[in-house]
Amino acid sequence: MTQTLKIQHLPPEAIDSLVTHLPDYVKIALMAKAAELECSLEAAIEMAIASFLDSEALSFEDCLLSQRLSTIRKDISPSI
């Protein structure tokens, strides 16, 4: 069965919750990056997470991690 992934972005509520738990220097760096890119804090955090998971991704929509993990699993699974 093929699973369809629903593309989602980080909601502002999730960012507010996350940011309250980050060290101050990380908050400052993320806000500076958002200002530099002229985007929202949500977008800057999404880009940071997506690029960590997939070096070629700019957002969750671009992140091909699930496809790559699936390919890796097939490559390491013994053939029957």
N, C-alpha and C positions, 0 to 999 in steps of 0.2 A: 504494500500500500504506500503510495506516495504521500508524504506529509507536506502540506502547504504551510509555509511560515507567514504569519501576518506581520508586516513591517510596521514597527512602532517606533516612536521617538520618546525621549524622556519627558514626562510631564513636569511642569514647574513645581508641583508638590513634592515629587521625588527629589528634585534638585535641592529644594529648601531643606528637606530632611537630611540629605547627604552632606550638603555644605556645612551644616551645623556641627557635623562630626569630624570635619577635616581640620588638619593643623592650619594655623593662620598663614604660614608661608605658602601652602598649597592653594588656599583660597585666593591669596593675592596673585599668585602665578596664573591661576585659571581666569581670574577677572582681567588681568593684563592681556592674556592671549585672546579673550573674547573682545576686548577693546581693540586690539591690534587687527583682528580679523573682521571687526565691525559686525559681530554676530552676538546672539544671546549667550548667556552663561550656559544654558541647557545645550546649545549647539556645540560650544567649546568642549564641554564635558563628554558629549556624545562622540565628538571627533577623537578625543583622547582615548576613550575606551575602545572605539572601533579600530583605531590605528594600532593599539596594543594587541588586539586580537588578530588583525590582518594588516600588515604593513602597507598594503596598497589601498586600504579603505579610508574614505573621508567621512563616512557616516555609517550608521547601522545598515542602511540600504545597500551600501557598497561592500559590506563585510561578508566575505564568502567563507567564513569559518566553518559553518555547518557543512557546506559542500566539501571543504578540504578534509574535515574530520571523517566524513563518510568515505572519502577516497582512501584515506590513510587506513581506516579500519578494514576496507576491502583488500588493501595491499598486504596487511599483516595477518589476515585471517588465513588459516590453512585451506587449501583447495580440497574440495570433496569429490 
